[in-house]
């Protein structure tokens, strides 16, 4: 009887602990969603158009990212007169053109990259309505990143992509994301550090500065210059040429 009583107590403690973790995940996610504008703003977003400047090994490269939420995203970078293009769609895969890699015509994007890229097709990101979207979010405690003791959330999307989001408990903004991506047939981790969050005219809050970490120590710094929400977008720009 004593063993049974101890076992029941242990089970009750475990159940309570799991419940606390579940509530903690939802609390963190809800605070984050409110910090970036709230559900009403996110639900009203149909598109986002972003102009940025990239610093690629000391060379300035203007870029444009166009997202039609729920449908497709297109990223264009002009590097020394050569245009690098990446496109991800919700139901037709993805394609890319990268003349720096000898890829002068549009080629199909690997499925792993497409699945990872689909996270940006949601206006609120992979945490927004995560359960309804088929994503799994797990609470993994706290970890210090960039001087912030951040909440750590592990995300697995319904397509099988994996992300780790670090959220600042003071601002509830994502300060760092680590994604597992496929490069050259190998799975590697890629980190992105976000900063300089600003509220757009629409009321949505987004980072205006971020640094993308690549294997080998290379860092791509991006400075946002312009953000337009709900700009009219021609769906034809996402079609593979």
Residue frames as qw, qx, qy, qz and C-alpha x, y, z in Angstrom:
[[0.000, 0.884, 0.467, 0.000, 0.00, 0.00, 0.00],
 [0.319, -0.770, 0.100, 0.544, 2.86, 2.36, 0.84],
 [0.384, -0.114, 0.606, 0.688, 4.43, 1.73, -2.58],
 [0.182, 0.617, 0.683, 0.346, 1.09, 2.32, -4.26],
 [0.149, -0.913, -0.290, 0.244, 0.59, 5.56, -2.31],
 [0.356, -0.584, 0.322, 0.655, 4.06, 6.80, -3.26],
 [0.344, 0.161, 0.706, 0.597, 3.45, 5.85, -6.90],
 [0.082, 0.791, 0.587, 0.151, 0.16, 7.73, -6.96],
 [0.240, -0.869, -0.052, 0.429, 1.80, 10.78, -5.41],
 [0.388, -0.329, 0.518, 0.688, 4.58, 10.63, -7.99],
 [0.260, 0.443, 0.722, 0.462, 2.02, 10.33, -10.79],
 [0.042, -0.902, -0.419, 0.090, 0.07, 13.28, -9.40],
 [0.320, -0.730, 0.180, 0.576, 3.25, 15.36, -9.18],
 [0.373, -0.045, 0.652, 0.659, 4.22, 14.43, -12.75],
 [0.165, 0.667, 0.670, 0.282, 0.75, 15.29, -14.04],
 [0.157, -0.920, -0.218, 0.285, 0.81, 18.64, -12.22],
 [0.390, -0.519, 0.378, 0.660, 4.28, 19.37, -13.61],
 [0.320, 0.240, 0.706, 0.585, 3.15, 18.63, -17.16],
 [0.043, 0.835, 0.544, 0.067, 0.11, 20.86, -16.68],
 [0.268, -0.828, 0.021, 0.492, 2.33, 23.71, -15.47],
 [0.381, -0.241, 0.561, 0.694, 4.58, 23.30, -18.49],
 [0.239, 0.527, 0.707, 0.406, 1.60, 23.31, -20.86],
 [0.079, -0.925, -0.348, 0.126, 0.28, 26.49, -19.24],
 [0.382, -0.650, 0.236, 0.612, 3.75, 28.02, -19.38],
 [0.376, 0.108, 0.648, 0.653, 4.02, 27.37, -23.12],
 [0.093, 0.734, 0.603, 0.299, 0.63, 28.94, -23.77],
 [0.262, -0.886, -0.174, 0.342, 1.41, 31.89, -21.50],
 [0.404, -0.434, 0.393, 0.703, 4.71, 32.57, -23.27],
 [0.284, 0.298, 0.694, 0.591, 3.15, 32.19, -26.71],
 [0.011, -0.838, -0.539, -0.084, 0.16, 34.39, -25.88],
 [0.297, -0.819, -0.001, 0.491, 2.41, 37.13, -24.46],
 [0.388, -0.203, 0.542, 0.717, 4.56, 36.95, -27.59],
 [0.200, 0.534, 0.695, 0.437, 1.54, 37.18, -29.90],
 [0.125, -0.918, -0.351, 0.139, 0.26, 40.21, -27.98],
 [0.409, -0.639, 0.200, 0.620, 3.73, 41.81, -28.17],
 [0.313, -0.035, 0.607, 0.729, 3.85, 41.62, -31.96],
 [0.226, -0.061, -0.308, -0.922, 0.41, 43.14, -32.39],
 [0.511, 0.110, 0.603, -0.603, -2.22, 40.69, -31.20],
 [0.446, 0.233, 0.856, 0.123, -4.52, 38.24, -32.94],
 [0.398, 0.794, 0.370, -0.272, -6.75, 40.86, -34.60],
 [0.113, 0.815, -0.389, -0.415, -3.80, 42.54, -36.32],
 [0.272, -0.301, 0.871, 0.277, -2.27, 39.22, -37.37],
 [0.467, 0.410, 0.783, -0.036, -5.56, 37.91, -38.75],
 [0.356, 0.863, 0.186, -0.306, -5.97, 41.11, -40.79],
 [0.126, -0.667, 0.560, 0.475, -2.58, 40.75, -42.46],
 [0.860, 0.452, 0.185, -0.147, -2.74, 39.54, -46.05],
 [0.779, 0.471, -0.079, 0.407, 0.75, 40.42, -47.25],
 [0.450, -0.806, 0.127, 0.362, 4.10, 41.88, -46.22],
 [0.664, 0.654, -0.028, 0.361, 6.63, 43.66, -48.42],
 [0.581, -0.745, 0.114, 0.307, 10.10, 44.32, -46.97],
 [0.580, 0.726, -0.211, 0.304, 13.08, 46.17, -48.43],
 [0.727, -0.641, 0.131, 0.208, 16.44, 45.57, -46.73],
 [0.353, 0.788, -0.500, 0.070, 20.16, 46.05, -47.08],
 [0.966, -0.228, 0.011, 0.123, 22.41, 43.03, -46.60],
 [0.041, -0.837, 0.544, 0.047, 26.09, 43.17, -45.75],
 [0.993, 0.100, 0.050, 0.046, 27.69, 40.19, -47.50],
 [0.803, -0.135, 0.078, 0.576, 31.37, 40.07, -46.55],
 [0.274, -0.470, 0.052, 0.837, 31.62, 43.84, -46.73],
 [0.003, 0.107, 0.580, 0.807, 29.58, 44.19, -49.91],
 [0.408, 0.247, 0.377, -0.794, 26.16, 45.87, -49.78],
 [0.064, -0.144, -0.887, -0.433, 23.37, 43.84, -51.34],
 [0.466, 0.002, 0.152, -0.872, 19.83, 45.27, -51.49],
 [0.047, -0.141, -0.986, -0.073, 17.07, 42.73, -51.01],
 [0.530, -0.100, -0.051, -0.841, 13.30, 42.53, -51.28],
 [0.018, 0.104, 0.983, -0.153, 11.08, 39.99, -49.54],
 [0.512, -0.069, -0.188, -0.836, 7.45, 39.63, -50.56],
 [0.045, 0.084, 0.970, -0.226, 5.06, 37.38, -48.64],
 [0.571, -0.200, -0.309, -0.734, 1.47, 36.58, -49.51],
 [0.328, -0.285, 0.764, -0.477, 0.42, 34.96, -46.26],
 [0.744, 0.123, 0.566, -0.334, -0.85, 31.42, -46.52],
 [0.791, 0.592, 0.089, -0.126, 0.24, 31.21, -50.14],
 [0.823, 0.325, -0.021, 0.465, 3.87, 32.05, -50.99],
 [0.318, -0.872, 0.126, 0.350, 7.00, 34.05, -50.25],
 [0.737, 0.558, 0.038, 0.379, 9.68, 35.40, -52.57],
 [0.462, -0.776, 0.136, 0.407, 13.12, 36.66, -51.57],
 [0.672, 0.655, 0.055, 0.339, 15.36, 38.56, -54.02],
 [0.509, -0.717, 0.153, 0.451, 18.92, 39.68, -53.34],
 [0.588, 0.791, -0.063, 0.160, 20.97, 41.78, -55.76],
 [0.679, -0.588, 0.270, 0.347, 24.65, 40.95, -55.20],
 [0.278, -0.459, 0.519, 0.665, 27.12, 42.70, -57.49],
 [0.412, 0.358, -0.386, -0.744, 24.53, 42.89, -60.25],
 [0.357, -0.009, -0.908, -0.218, 23.51, 39.24, -59.94],
 [0.606, -0.291, 0.093, -0.734, 20.06, 38.41, -58.62],
 [0.142, 0.036, -0.970, 0.194, 19.63, 35.53, -56.17],
 [0.592, -0.195, -0.124, -0.772, 16.01, 34.40, -55.85],
 [0.062, -0.040, -0.971, 0.229, 14.32, 31.98, -53.45],
 [0.547, -0.156, -0.168, -0.805, 10.61, 31.17, -53.60],
 [0.025, 0.074, 0.960, -0.268, 8.51, 28.98, -51.30],
 [0.503, -0.190, -0.312, -0.783, 4.84, 28.20, -51.94],
 [0.591, -0.216, 0.537, -0.562, 2.24, 26.56, -49.74],
 [0.846, 0.159, 0.446, -0.246, 1.24, 23.87, -52.23],
 [0.783, 0.618, -0.071, 0.015, 3.66, 23.89, -55.19],
 [0.852, -0.099, -0.039, 0.513, 7.02, 23.40, -53.48],
 [0.171, -0.897, 0.094, 0.397, 9.75, 25.95, -54.02],
 [0.769, 0.490, 0.111, 0.396, 12.33, 27.10, -56.54],
 [0.402, -0.787, 0.130, 0.449, 15.56, 29.07, -56.56],
 [0.654, 0.682, -0.030, 0.328, 17.98, 30.87, -58.86],
 [0.529, -0.780, 0.194, 0.272, 21.54, 31.38, -57.62],
 [0.658, 0.719, -0.179, 0.131, 24.02, 32.49, -60.30],
 [0.165, -0.779, 0.578, -0.179, 26.81, 32.54, -57.67],
 [0.634, -0.225, 0.736, -0.078, 26.47, 28.75, -57.54],
 [0.029, -0.171, 0.804, 0.569, 26.20, 28.40, -61.31],
 [0.189, 0.488, 0.846, -0.102, 22.42, 28.15, -61.10],
 [0.006, 0.137, -0.214, -0.967, 21.23, 30.57, -63.78],
 [0.471, -0.244, -0.533, -0.658, 17.76, 29.11, -64.31],
 [0.618, -0.377, 0.289, -0.626, 15.06, 28.27, -61.80],
 [0.460, 0.122, -0.879, 0.035, 15.58, 24.91, -60.10],
 [0.698, -0.527, -0.399, -0.276, 13.39, 23.05, -57.64],
 [0.177, -0.641, 0.534, -0.522, 14.22, 23.71, -54.01],
 [0.335, 0.042, -0.923, 0.186, 14.93, 20.67, -51.79],
 [0.511, -0.569, -0.567, -0.305, 11.90, 19.57, -49.80],
 [0.569, -0.425, -0.458, 0.534, 13.64, 20.18, -46.45],
 [0.199, -0.060, -0.013, 0.978, 14.26, 23.84, -47.35],
 [0.303, -0.395, -0.478, -0.723, 10.68, 24.25, -48.55],
 [0.587, -0.541, -0.602, 0.014, 9.31, 22.81, -45.30],
 [0.461, -0.348, -0.308, 0.756, 11.52, 25.13, -43.24],
 [0.073, 0.074, 0.203, 0.974, 10.53, 28.12, -45.38],
 [0.292, -0.536, -0.667, -0.427, 6.81, 27.51, -44.95],
 [0.380, -0.513, -0.549, 0.540, 7.01, 28.89, -41.40],
 [0.108, -0.260, 0.007, 0.959, 7.19, 32.43, -42.83],
 [0.161, -0.325, -0.658, -0.660, 3.91, 31.93, -44.67],
 [0.376, -0.693, -0.609, 0.093, 2.10, 32.50, -41.38],
 [0.043, 0.818, -0.013, 0.574, 1.79, 36.17, -40.44],
 [0.568, -0.744, 0.207, -0.284, 2.29, 35.28, -36.77],
 [0.118, 0.582, -0.800, 0.092, 5.07, 32.76, -37.36],
 [0.532, 0.021, -0.844, -0.068, 5.27, 29.12, -36.28],
 [0.073, -0.103, -0.761, 0.636, 4.00, 29.91, -32.75],
 [0.415, 0.083, 0.062, -0.904, 0.74, 31.52, -33.84],
 [0.850, 0.072, 0.069, -0.518, -2.23, 29.16, -33.44],
 [0.060, 0.509, -0.852, -0.105, 0.40, 26.43, -33.29],
 [0.447, 0.049, 0.865, -0.225, -1.94, 23.59, -32.31],
 [0.635, 0.594, 0.318, -0.379, -4.50, 24.40, -35.02],
 [0.400, 0.751, -0.442, -0.285, -1.65, 24.69, -37.54],
 [0.983, 0.084, -0.164, 0.022, -0.45, 21.21, -36.63],
 [0.369, 0.612, -0.519, 0.469, 2.74, 22.45, -34.97],
 [0.783, -0.463, -0.377, 0.175, 4.11, 21.11, -31.68],
 [0.088, 0.764, -0.309, 0.559, 5.64, 23.49, -29.13],
 [0.802, -0.344, -0.423, 0.243, 7.60, 22.31, -26.10],
 [0.257, -0.930, 0.175, -0.196, 8.85, 24.31, -23.13],
 [0.855, 0.156, -0.306, 0.389, 12.60, 23.82, -22.54],
 [0.586, -0.574, -0.233, 0.522, 13.31, 26.16, -19.64],
 [0.080, 0.986, -0.057, -0.132, 15.54, 29.23, -19.86],
 [0.803, 0.036, 0.159, 0.574, 18.86, 29.84, -21.55],
 [0.132, -0.813, 0.050, 0.565, 21.02, 32.95, -21.76],
 [0.616, 0.391, 0.439, 0.525, 21.42, 34.19, -25.32],
 [0.259, 0.596, 0.144, 0.747, 22.84, 37.57, -26.33],
 [0.089, 0.185, -0.458, 0.865, 22.86, 38.61, -22.68],
 [0.602, -0.207, -0.006, -0.771, 19.18, 37.76, -22.18],
 [0.212, -0.045, 0.945, -0.246, 17.92, 34.94, -19.96],
 [0.497, 0.121, -0.341, -0.789, 15.32, 33.89, -22.49],
 [0.779, 0.072, 0.503, -0.367, 12.49, 31.39, -22.50],
 [0.017, 0.343, -0.836, -0.427, 13.36, 28.47, -24.78],
 [0.760, 0.277, 0.342, -0.479, 10.65, 26.90, -26.94],
 [0.248, -0.187, 0.862, 0.401, 11.16, 23.89, -29.20],
 [0.622, 0.447, 0.113, -0.633, 8.96, 23.87, -32.29],
 [0.303, -0.024, 0.879, 0.368, 8.25, 21.02, -34.70],
 [0.457, 0.288, -0.132, -0.831, 6.05, 22.04, -37.62],
 [0.838, 0.196, 0.385, -0.333, 3.54, 19.73, -39.24],
 [0.728, 0.624, -0.277, -0.067, 5.94, 19.39, -42.18],
 [0.933, -0.165, -0.104, 0.301, 8.68, 18.16, -39.82],
 [0.377, 0.643, -0.226, 0.627, 10.84, 21.30, -39.70],
 [0.655, -0.512, -0.410, 0.375, 12.55, 22.04, -36.37],
 [0.139, 0.725, -0.091, 0.669, 13.08, 25.44, -34.75],
 [0.506, -0.444, -0.513, 0.533, 14.21, 26.71, -31.38],
 [0.008, 0.793, 0.163, 0.587, 12.82, 30.12, -30.41],
 [0.453, -0.230, -0.482, 0.714, 14.35, 32.18, -27.59],
 [0.121, -0.786, -0.397, -0.458, 11.94, 34.77, -26.19],
 [0.195, 0.268, -0.396, 0.857, 12.91, 37.75, -24.05],
 [0.275, -0.555, -0.762, 0.190, 10.70, 37.71, -20.91],
 [0.120, -0.462, -0.214, 0.852, 10.93, 41.51, -20.68],
 [0.268, 0.349, -0.281, -0.853, 9.67, 42.29, -24.19],
 [0.729, 0.230, 0.600, -0.235, 8.20, 38.90, -25.23],
 [0.575, 0.708, -0.279, -0.301, 9.96, 39.26, -28.57],
 [0.969, 0.063, 0.092, 0.222, 12.01, 36.51, -30.22],
 [0.159, -0.883, 0.374, 0.236, 15.68, 37.42, -29.78],
 [0.005, -0.477, 0.832, 0.282, 17.09, 34.33, -31.46],
 [0.909, 0.183, 0.140, -0.347, 15.90, 31.44, -33.60],
 [0.181, -0.448, 0.841, 0.244, 17.87, 28.33, -34.44],
 [0.842, 0.322, 0.039, -0.431, 16.70, 26.22, -37.37],
 [0.599, -0.202, 0.726, 0.270, 17.88, 22.91, -38.71],
 [0.574, 0.691, -0.090, -0.430, 18.41, 23.32, -42.44],
 [0.880, 0.106, 0.379, 0.265, 19.80, 21.19, -45.25],
 [0.174, 0.887, -0.316, -0.287, 22.92, 22.56, -46.92],
 [0.320, 0.578, -0.730, -0.175, 24.74, 20.55, -49.54],
 [0.766, -0.035, -0.621, -0.161, 23.02, 17.37, -48.43],
 [0.442, -0.055, -0.697, 0.562, 23.99, 17.86, -44.78],
 [0.374, -0.802, -0.424, -0.191, 21.76, 18.94, -41.92],
 [0.414, 0.125, -0.335, 0.837, 23.20, 21.95, -40.10],
 [0.203, -0.759, -0.523, 0.332, 21.96, 24.42, -37.52],
 [0.272, 0.443, 0.172, 0.837, 21.50, 28.02, -38.58],
 [0.248, -0.590, -0.532, 0.554, 20.98, 30.78, -36.04],
 [0.121, 0.631, 0.280, 0.713, 19.34, 34.16, -36.53],
 [0.294, -0.392, -0.484, 0.725, 19.61, 36.95, -33.95],
 [0.036, 0.735, 0.491, 0.466, 16.85, 39.57, -34.00],
 [0.313, -0.412, -0.340, 0.785, 16.92, 43.14, -32.65],
 [0.054, 0.160, -0.115, -0.979, 15.56, 46.67, -33.10],
 [0.076, 0.507, 0.854, 0.084, 11.88, 45.75, -32.96],
 [0.107, 0.145, 0.007, -0.984, 9.59, 48.49, -34.24],
 [0.409, 0.516, 0.682, -0.318, 5.86, 48.92, -34.71],
 [0.224, 0.213, 0.593, 0.744, 4.79, 49.43, -38.32],
 [0.288, -0.044, -0.061, -0.955, 2.09, 51.90, -39.38],
 [0.616, -0.205, -0.629, -0.428, -0.27, 48.92, -39.50],
 [0.630, -0.570, 0.258, -0.461, 0.42, 48.16, -35.83],
 [0.987, -0.015, -0.119, 0.104, 2.40, 44.96, -36.36],
 [0.324, -0.838, 0.432, 0.075, 5.79, 44.76, -34.62],
 [0.938, 0.301, -0.017, 0.172, 8.76, 43.33, -36.52],
 [0.633, -0.518, 0.192, 0.543, 12.58, 43.33, -36.18],
 [0.418, 0.902, -0.066, -0.085, 14.45, 45.91, -38.26],
 [0.155, 0.720, -0.675, 0.040, 17.83, 44.29, -37.73],
 [0.939, -0.204, 0.252, -0.117, 18.96, 40.68, -37.72],
 [0.048, 0.664, -0.731, -0.150, 22.11, 38.64, -38.17],
 [0.966, 0.124, -0.054, -0.219, 22.09, 35.27, -39.92],
 [0.381, -0.616, 0.685, 0.080, 24.81, 32.83, -38.87],
 [0.846, 0.394, -0.296, -0.202, 26.22, 30.40, -41.43],
 [0.938, -0.238, 0.103, 0.229, 28.48, 27.38, -40.91],
 [0.697, 0.307, 0.000, 0.648, 32.13, 28.36, -40.90],
 [0.363, -0.472, -0.282, 0.752, 31.54, 31.53, -38.91],
 [0.095, 0.238, 0.359, 0.898, 30.17, 33.77, -41.66],
 [0.056, 0.571, 0.620, -0.536, 27.51, 36.23, -40.51],
 [0.124, 0.452, 0.519, 0.715, 25.06, 37.98, -42.81],
 [0.042, -0.399, -0.449, 0.798, 23.86, 41.27, -41.29],
 [0.059, 0.544, 0.660, 0.515, 20.51, 42.58, -42.49],
 [0.004, -0.307, -0.326, 0.894, 19.08, 46.07, -41.92],
 [0.219, 0.635, 0.731, 0.118, 15.44, 46.63, -42.82],
 [0.136, -0.028, 0.136, 0.981, 14.67, 49.87, -44.68],
 [0.463, -0.006, -0.140, -0.875, 10.99, 49.63, -45.44],
 [0.107, 0.186, 0.966, -0.142, 7.99, 47.52, -44.40],
 [0.459, 0.002, -0.194, -0.867, 4.56, 47.59, -46.03],
 [0.283, 0.142, 0.906, -0.279, 1.64, 45.55, -44.73],
 [0.477, 0.565, 0.637, -0.219, -1.22, 44.54, -47.04],
 [0.124, 0.546, -0.421, -0.714, 0.36, 45.93, -50.18],
 [0.845, 0.399, 0.079, -0.347, -1.28, 44.62, -53.35],
 [0.337, -0.450, 0.784, 0.264, 0.74, 41.61, -54.56],
 [0.712, 0.385, -0.355, -0.468, 0.50, 39.99, -57.99],
 [0.862, -0.237, 0.436, -0.102, 0.46, 36.19, -57.38],
 [0.835, 0.540, -0.075, 0.074, 2.23, 35.67, -60.72],
 [0.101, 0.818, -0.530, 0.197, 5.57, 36.72, -59.18],
 [0.595, -0.415, 0.658, -0.201, 5.67, 33.38, -57.33],
 [0.925, 0.334, 0.115, -0.139, 5.36, 31.29, -60.48],
 [0.671, -0.346, 0.488, 0.438, 8.46, 29.35, -61.47],
 [0.349, 0.739, -0.263, -0.513, 9.93, 30.95, -64.63]]
